[in-house]
C-alpha cells in the first residue's frame, strides 16, 4: 500500500540542528487539545531520532520517516512555521510539499 511507504529526505547539518531546536522549543508549550498532544508526541519521537543522528557528525543526513512522522513535519510546517523565507521555514515548506506529493 502506498501510504505505508517511508518518506525519505535529506537535511544539511545546520538544518537538522535548527529543526531539532525548533521542535525542542515547541515541545515546551503546554497543549490541551488531543490533536495537538498527538502531534507533539510524534514530534518528540522525531526529536529523539534527530538527536540520535547528531551523534555522528556529518555534512548531510538522510532521514527516513514513517507516514506518521512525515505528516507531523507537514503539520509543523503548515500550522506552526509561518515564515517560509527563513532557511528552516523554506526547508520545512519544501518537505511539506514533498510529503503531500509522496502520499498522494
C-alpha positions as CSV (number, residue, x, y, z in Angstrom):
1,X,0.0,0.0,0.0
2,X,1.4,3.4,-1.0
3,X,0.5,5.0,2.4
4,X,2.9,2.7,4.2
5,X,6.0,3.6,2.3
6,X,8.5,5.6,4.4
7,X,9.2,9.2,3.4
8,X,12.9,9.9,2.8
9,X,14.5,13.3,2.8
10,X,18.0,14.9,3.3
11,X,18.9,17.6,5.7
12,X,22.2,19.5,5.9
13,X,23.7,19.5,9.4
14,X,22.6,23.1,10.2
15,X,19.0,22.4,9.1
16,X,18.9,19.2,11.2
17,X,20.2,21.2,14.2
18,X,17.7,24.0,13.6
19,X,14.8,21.6,13.2
20,X,15.9,19.8,16.5
21,X,15.9,23.2,18.3
22,X,12.6,24.2,16.9
23,X,10.9,21.0,18.0
24,X,12.6,21.2,21.4
25,X,11.2,24.7,21.9
26,X,7.8,23.8,20.7
27,X,7.6,20.8,23.0
28,X,7.9,23.2,25.9
29,X,4.4,24.5,25.0
30,X,1.5,23.3,27.2
31,X,-1.2,21.8,24.9
32,X,-4.6,20.7,26.0
33,X,-6.2,19.5,22.8
34,X,-5.8,15.8,22.0
35,X,-4.9,16.5,18.3
36,X,-2.0,18.7,19.5
37,X,-0.9,16.1,22.0
38,X,-0.8,13.5,19.2
39,X,1.2,15.9,17.1
40,X,3.6,16.7,19.9
41,X,4.1,13.0,20.7
42,X,5.1,12.4,17.0
43,X,7.4,15.5,17.1
44,X,9.0,14.2,20.3
45,X,9.8,10.9,18.5
46,X,11.2,12.9,15.6
47,X,13.3,15.0,18.0
48,X,14.7,11.8,19.5
49,X,15.7,10.5,16.1
50,X,17.3,13.8,15.2
51,X,19.3,13.6,18.4
52,X,20.5,10.1,17.6
53,X,21.5,11.3,14.1
54,X,23.5,14.2,15.5
55,X,25.6,11.7,17.5
56,X,27.5,11.1,14.2
57,X,28.6,14.4,12.8
58,X,28.0,14.7,9.0
59,X,27.5,17.5,6.5
60,X,24.2,16.0,5.3
61,X,21.9,13.5,6.8
62,X,19.4,11.2,5.1
63,X,16.3,10.6,7.2
64,X,13.6,8.0,6.7
65,X,10.3,8.9,8.3
66,X,7.2,6.8,8.9
67,X,4.0,8.2,7.4
68,X,3.1,9.5,10.9
69,X,6.3,11.4,11.3
70,X,6.2,12.7,7.8
71,X,2.7,14.1,8.3
72,X,3.8,15.5,11.7
73,X,6.5,17.5,9.9
74,X,3.9,18.6,7.3
75,X,1.6,19.9,10.1
76,X,4.6,21.5,11.8
77,X,5.3,23.4,8.6
78,X,1.7,24.4,7.8
79,X,0.5,25.3,11.3
80,X,3.5,26.4,13.3
81,X,6.1,27.8,11.0
82,X,4.8,31.0,9.3
83,X,8.0,32.3,7.7
84,X,8.8,30.4,4.6
85,X,11.5,32.8,3.8
86,X,13.8,31.7,6.6
87,X,16.2,28.9,5.9
88,X,14.4,26.4,8.1
89,X,10.9,27.6,7.1
90,X,11.8,27.2,3.5
91,X,13.2,23.7,4.1
92,X,10.1,22.7,6.1
93,X,7.8,24.1,3.4
94,X,9.7,22.0,0.8
95,X,9.4,18.9,3.0
96,X,5.7,19.6,3.4
97,X,5.2,19.7,-0.3
98,X,7.2,16.5,-0.8
99,X,5.2,14.7,1.8
100,X,1.9,15.8,0.1
101,X,3.3,14.6,-3.2
102,X,4.7,11.3,-1.8
103,X,1.4,10.3,-0.2
104,X,-1.0,11.5,-2.9
